[in-house]
Every structure is written in structure tokens, then in C-alpha cells.
Amino acid sequence: MWFLHCHIDLHNTNGMGMVIDKGDTKPTTPMGFPVCRNFEFKGSVLKENNNIS
């Protein structure tokens, strides 16, 4: 298990660290658990949501 974050003291107290658990097996992901996906930035959505011309 590895703890990962730069400038640890400042962000660790704010909960901005992560733990990487390296192993041969992984437990199954619970149903409905949020997952990361590819992020595609669309400037048009930003403009629409913030009334930017």
C-alpha cells in the first residue's frame, strides 16, 4: 500500500491524499459506485452554463 501526494502536510490535513493498494487481486466494485470516465472538455457547454458569449 502506498500513500501518494506531493507537499503532504498541507493537503493531507484537508483530505487530499490517496492510497494506492497494489496487489494481485481486487474486490468487485459495488453496484452504483461512481467511476472515472474519459473527460472531454466542450467549451460550448461552459459558455452556455455561464452566459458567456
PyMOL CGO cylinders between C-alpha atoms (Angstrom):
from pymol import cmd
from pymol.cgo import CYLINDER

trace = [
    CYLINDER, 0.00, 0.00, 0.00, 1.41, 3.40, -0.99, 0.3, 1, 1, 1, 1, 1, 1,
    CYLINDER, 1.41, 3.40, -0.99, 0.34, 6.86, 0.18, 0.3, 1, 1, 1, 1, 1, 1,
    CYLINDER, 0.34, 6.86, 0.18, 0.66, 9.37, -2.65, 0.3, 1, 1, 1, 1, 1, 1,
    CYLINDER, 0.66, 9.37, -2.65, 0.60, 13.16, -2.68, 0.3, 1, 1, 1, 1, 1, 1,
    CYLINDER, 0.60, 13.16, -2.68, 3.05, 16.00, -3.11, 0.3, 1, 1, 1, 1, 1, 1,
    CYLINDER, 3.05, 16.00, -3.11, 3.52, 18.62, -0.35, 0.3, 1, 1, 1, 1, 1, 1,
    CYLINDER, 3.52, 18.62, -0.35, 1.85, 16.19, 2.04, 0.3, 1, 1, 1, 1, 1, 1,
    CYLINDER, 1.85, 16.19, 2.04, 1.44, 18.29, 5.19, 0.3, 1, 1, 1, 1, 1, 1,
    CYLINDER, 1.44, 18.29, 5.19, -0.78, 20.96, 3.65, 0.3, 1, 1, 1, 1, 1, 1,
    CYLINDER, -0.78, 20.96, 3.65, -3.18, 18.74, 1.74, 0.3, 1, 1, 1, 1, 1, 1,
    CYLINDER, -3.18, 18.74, 1.74, -3.15, 15.65, 3.93, 0.3, 1, 1, 1, 1, 1, 1,
    CYLINDER, -3.15, 15.65, 3.93, -4.90, 17.57, 6.69, 0.3, 1, 1, 1, 1, 1, 1,
    CYLINDER, -4.90, 17.57, 6.69, -7.59, 18.57, 4.16, 0.3, 1, 1, 1, 1, 1, 1,
    CYLINDER, -7.59, 18.57, 4.16, -8.16, 15.01, 2.92, 0.3, 1, 1, 1, 1, 1, 1,
    CYLINDER, -8.16, 15.01, 2.92, -6.49, 15.49, -0.46, 0.3, 1, 1, 1, 1, 1, 1,
    CYLINDER, -6.49, 15.49, -0.46, -4.31, 12.40, -0.48, 0.3, 1, 1, 1, 1, 1, 1,
    CYLINDER, -4.31, 12.40, -0.48, -4.85, 8.95, -1.89, 0.3, 1, 1, 1, 1, 1, 1,
    CYLINDER, -4.85, 8.95, -1.89, -3.72, 5.45, -1.13, 0.3, 1, 1, 1, 1, 1, 1,
    CYLINDER, -3.72, 5.45, -1.13, -2.69, 3.07, -3.89, 0.3, 1, 1, 1, 1, 1, 1,
    CYLINDER, -2.69, 3.07, -3.89, -3.23, -0.55, -2.92, 0.3, 1, 1, 1, 1, 1, 1,
    CYLINDER, -3.23, -0.55, -2.92, -1.14, -2.70, -5.25, 0.3, 1, 1, 1, 1, 1, 1,
    CYLINDER, -1.14, -2.70, -5.25, -1.95, -6.36, -5.23, 0.3, 1, 1, 1, 1, 1, 1,
    CYLINDER, -1.95, -6.36, -5.23, -2.73, -9.39, -7.34, 0.3, 1, 1, 1, 1, 1, 1,
    CYLINDER, -2.73, -9.39, -7.34, -6.48, -9.37, -6.70, 0.3, 1, 1, 1, 1, 1, 1,
    CYLINDER, -6.48, -9.37, -6.70, -9.13, -6.67, -6.49, 0.3, 1, 1, 1, 1, 1, 1,
    CYLINDER, -9.13, -6.67, -6.49, -12.51, -6.80, -4.81, 0.3, 1, 1, 1, 1, 1, 1,
    CYLINDER, -12.51, -6.80, -4.81, -15.53, -6.29, -7.05, 0.3, 1, 1, 1, 1, 1, 1,
    CYLINDER, -15.53, -6.29, -7.05, -16.85, -2.74, -7.36, 0.3, 1, 1, 1, 1, 1, 1,
    CYLINDER, -16.85, -2.74, -7.36, -20.17, -2.22, -5.54, 0.3, 1, 1, 1, 1, 1, 1,
    CYLINDER, -20.17, -2.22, -5.54, -23.25, -1.54, -7.68, 0.3, 1, 1, 1, 1, 1, 1,
    CYLINDER, -23.25, -1.54, -7.68, -23.79, 2.19, -8.22, 0.3, 1, 1, 1, 1, 1, 1,
    CYLINDER, -23.79, 2.19, -8.22, -20.23, 3.09, -7.17, 0.3, 1, 1, 1, 1, 1, 1,
    CYLINDER, -20.23, 3.09, -7.17, -19.08, 6.24, -9.02, 0.3, 1, 1, 1, 1, 1, 1,
    CYLINDER, -19.08, 6.24, -9.02, -16.31, 5.61, -11.54, 0.3, 1, 1, 1, 1, 1, 1,
    CYLINDER, -16.31, 5.61, -11.54, -13.99, 7.88, -13.50, 0.3, 1, 1, 1, 1, 1, 1,
    CYLINDER, -13.99, 7.88, -13.50, -14.58, 8.13, -17.22, 0.3, 1, 1, 1, 1, 1, 1,
    CYLINDER, -14.58, 8.13, -17.22, -12.88, 9.93, -20.08, 0.3, 1, 1, 1, 1, 1, 1,
    CYLINDER, -12.88, 9.93, -20.08, -13.34, 13.68, -19.79, 0.3, 1, 1, 1, 1, 1, 1,
    CYLINDER, -13.34, 13.68, -19.79, -13.96, 15.64, -22.95, 0.3, 1, 1, 1, 1, 1, 1,
    CYLINDER, -13.96, 15.64, -22.95, -13.98, 19.42, -22.49, 0.3, 1, 1, 1, 1, 1, 1,
    CYLINDER, -13.98, 19.42, -22.49, -16.59, 21.21, -24.56, 0.3, 1, 1, 1, 1, 1, 1,
    CYLINDER, -16.59, 21.21, -24.56, -16.20, 24.96, -24.45, 0.3, 1, 1, 1, 1, 1, 1,
    CYLINDER, -16.20, 24.96, -24.45, -19.73, 25.44, -25.77, 0.3, 1, 1, 1, 1, 1, 1,
    CYLINDER, -19.73, 25.44, -25.77, -21.20, 23.85, -22.61, 0.3, 1, 1, 1, 1, 1, 1,
    CYLINDER, -21.20, 23.85, -22.61, -19.10, 26.16, -20.44, 0.3, 1, 1, 1, 1, 1, 1,
    CYLINDER, -19.10, 26.16, -20.44, -20.34, 29.18, -22.39, 0.3, 1, 1, 1, 1, 1, 1,
    CYLINDER, -20.34, 29.18, -22.39, -23.98, 28.09, -22.18, 0.3, 1, 1, 1, 1, 1, 1,
    CYLINDER, -23.98, 28.09, -22.18, -23.84, 27.42, -18.43, 0.3, 1, 1, 1, 1, 1, 1,
    CYLINDER, -23.84, 27.42, -18.43, -22.11, 30.71, -17.64, 0.3, 1, 1, 1, 1, 1, 1,
    CYLINDER, -22.11, 30.71, -17.64, -23.79, 33.02, -20.16, 0.3, 1, 1, 1, 1, 1, 1,
    CYLINDER, -23.79, 33.02, -20.16, -20.50, 33.73, -21.92, 0.3, 1, 1, 1, 1, 1, 1,
    CYLINDER, -20.50, 33.73, -21.92, -20.59, 34.99, -25.49, 0.3, 1, 1, 1, 1, 1, 1,
]
cmd.load_cgo(trace, "trace")
